[in-house]
Amino acid sequence: MNISRHHPRYLSLSVRERLTEALSVGIVVPQGLIAHGRGEAFDYLLGEKTSLSASKAMSVAAALLLTSNHPVISVNGNTVALVGADVVRLATLIGSPIEINLFHRSIRRERVLASYLRRLGARDVLGTTKKAQVTVSGIASLRRRVDVRGIGSADTVLIPLEDGDRAEALKRARKKVIAIDLNPLSRTSQVASVTIVDNVVRAIPALIRVVNRMHSMSRIELLRITRNFDNHKNIRRTLREMIEYLKGWQTN
Amino acid sequence: MNISRHHPRYLSLSVRERLTEALSVGIVVPQGLIAHGRGEAFDYLLGEKTSLSASKAMSVAAALLLTSNHPVISVNGNTVALVGADVVRLATLIGSPIEINLFHRSIRRERVLASYLRRLGARDVLGTTKKAQVTVSGIASLRRRVDVRGIGSADTVLIPLEDGDRAEALKRARKKVIAIDLNPLSRTSQVASVTIVDNVVRAIPALIRVVNRMHSMSRIELLRITRNFDNHKNIRRTLREMIEYLKGWQTN
């Protein structure tokens, strides 16, 4: 289908087209499309723009990534389809591996994702081999198996578009968890150390800009940013923004 | 994938499985899965139950269907996949045809949907033949073509899970439009004569119950119900309910 650039919903329609294509080549699964739709609805309640509270969370996330000893970016099919190139850029910038970790796991899909990421320039892609696997306890699905060189030994894990079970398990394993999730009420959002309630399409490029800006800051300054942050308070701020949006409609 | 009945999200997970199966047999298109996800998010903000304002809208919708000369139920892939059997039941009850009208139109898909509906017991399925087509003006997509025996001559059209363009065009064509849409802010919700903000999985069975209950009411009583209704006021009531839900979370 050809979408006119003049269509009021051009951007979200073209993102949908990208996911549909990713479905046809096996990067995304049908359930991923449903999850994307859920995100779209919450994004709508944010006016489809990065909120002040999300910007705040991004600063903290960037500082945390830059002060971690071993940060890892965990990706699923939707993340790779939507912002694969930006994830590779961010990983290069912070010197972290990218680990593929799928809810609907298959060796074929892992390989499709890994080769796509490598074509985009990724050097360190983990999660596709049965060697070097360790187990994160408390996860019912195959997602519990992680790479000992990646999530297994990470102190900070960036998890865009995650499921709640795994977010909780990573937190229990005493890792710092940075979540990107448009639903501020999700378990992932609630348990993460830093929750960025924003569309991943805007959040990853924005995170790259913040990391670039912070590269010259001292470790002490960065640590100060991470310490003066209350994630639940920040999420409540997002909820207030959504409430204001709905209230604005109420008077229409 | 086998979902445990004890999973806290069993119901929504099994609905997702049903849609994924419908995708594989060509009843649903990938974009339909994304649309379903959007609905899920709004349903979440309603606590996944039928609100008082939705019940109110259902009563008015039932009265409108029972007092119309030529009501038609318009269906797309998602509606057929999710509540096909209930749509057939409702159509029989109010003596209306079912017209297939797809955003992502193909002759093959129309035929798959029609034969599925007929297997479920539908007698009058329209929208699959090029004969008897008329055009509803103001719609960019192929959805503008409708059956002269169906939507073309209908005074009331029930449109579960509709796009805004067509809802507006039907309204301009001076038809009464009953929408079932979980997004109270959508154009469909805003332009409809009666908007039921509810999950179609709950709304169609509930509508059947209300129609059954009203069958013995006089035409005058039914007309009174349809006249004393302010759709925008009722939508604002739904918005208030969503705001209350979000506020409840804010204090958690």
Chai-1 contact restraints between the chains, C-beta under 6 A:
chainA,res_idxA,chainB,res_idxB,connection_type,confidence,min_distance_angstrom,max_distance_angstrom,comment,restraint_id
A,R16,B,Q31,contact,1.0,0.0,6.0,A-B,restraint_1
A,R16,B,I34,contact,1.0,0.0,6.0,A-B,restraint_2
A,T20,B,P30,contact,1.0,0.0,6.0,A-B,restraint_3
A,L23,B,P30,contact,1.0,0.0,6.0,A-B,restraint_4
A,P30,B,T20,contact,1.0,0.0,6.0,A-B,restraint_5
A,P30,B,L23,contact,1.0,0.0,6.0,A-B,restraint_6
A,P30,B,L33,contact,1.0,0.0,6.0,A-B,restraint_7
A,L33,B,P30,contact,1.0,0.0,6.0,A-B,restraint_8
A,L33,B,L33,contact,1.0,0.0,6.0,A-B,restraint_9
A,L33,B,I34,contact,1.0,0.0,6.0,A-B,restraint_10
A,I34,B,R16,contact,1.0,0.0,6.0,A-B,restraint_11
A,I34,B,L33,contact,1.0,0.0,6.0,A-B,restraint_12
A,I34,B,H36,contact,1.0,0.0,6.0,A-B,restraint_13
A,I34,B,G37,contact,1.0,0.0,6.0,A-B,restraint_14
A,H36,B,I34,contact,1.0,0.0,6.0,A-B,restraint_15
A,H36,B,G37,contact,1.0,0.0,6.0,A-B,restraint_16
A,G37,B,I34,contact,1.0,0.0,6.0,A-B,restraint_17
A,G37,B,G37,contact,1.0,0.0,6.0,A-B,restraint_18
A,G37,B,R38,contact,1.0,0.0,6.0,A-B,restraint_19
A,R38,B,G37,contact,1.0,0.0,6.0,A-B,restraint_20
A,R38,B,E40,contact,1.0,0.0,6.0,A-B,restraint_21
A,R38,B,A41,contact,1.0,0.0,6.0,A-B,restraint_22
A,E40,B,R38,contact,1.0,0.0,6.0,A-B,restraint_23
A,A41,B,R38,contact,1.0,0.0,6.0,A-B,restraint_24
A,A41,B,A41,contact,1.0,0.0,6.0,A-B,restraint_25
A,A41,B,F42,contact,1.0,0.0,6.0,A-B,restraint_26
A,F42,B,A41,contact,1.0,0.0,6.0,A-B,restraint_27
A,L185,B,W249,contact,1.0,0.0,6.0,A-B,restraint_28
A,R236,B,Q250,contact,1.0,0.0,6.0,A-B,restraint_29
A,L239,B,L246,contact,1.0,0.0,6.0,A-B,restraint_30
A,L239,B,Q250,contact,1.0,0.0,6.0,A-B,restraint_31
A,M242,B,L246,contact,1.0,0.0,6.0,A-B,restraint_32
A,I243,B,I243,contact,1.0,0.0,6.0,A-B,restraint_33
A,I243,B,L246,contact,1.0,0.0,6.0,A-B,restraint_34
A,L246,B,L239,contact,1.0,0.0,6.0,A-B,restraint_35
A,L246,B,M242,contact,1.0,0.0,6.0,A-B,restraint_36
A,L246,B,I243,contact,1.0,0.0,6.0,A-B,restraint_37
A,W249,B,L185,contact,1.0,0.0,6.0,A-B,restraint_38
A,Q250,B,R236,contact,1.0,0.0,6.0,A-B,restraint_39
A,Q250,B,L239,contact,1.0,0.0,6.0,A-B,restraint_40
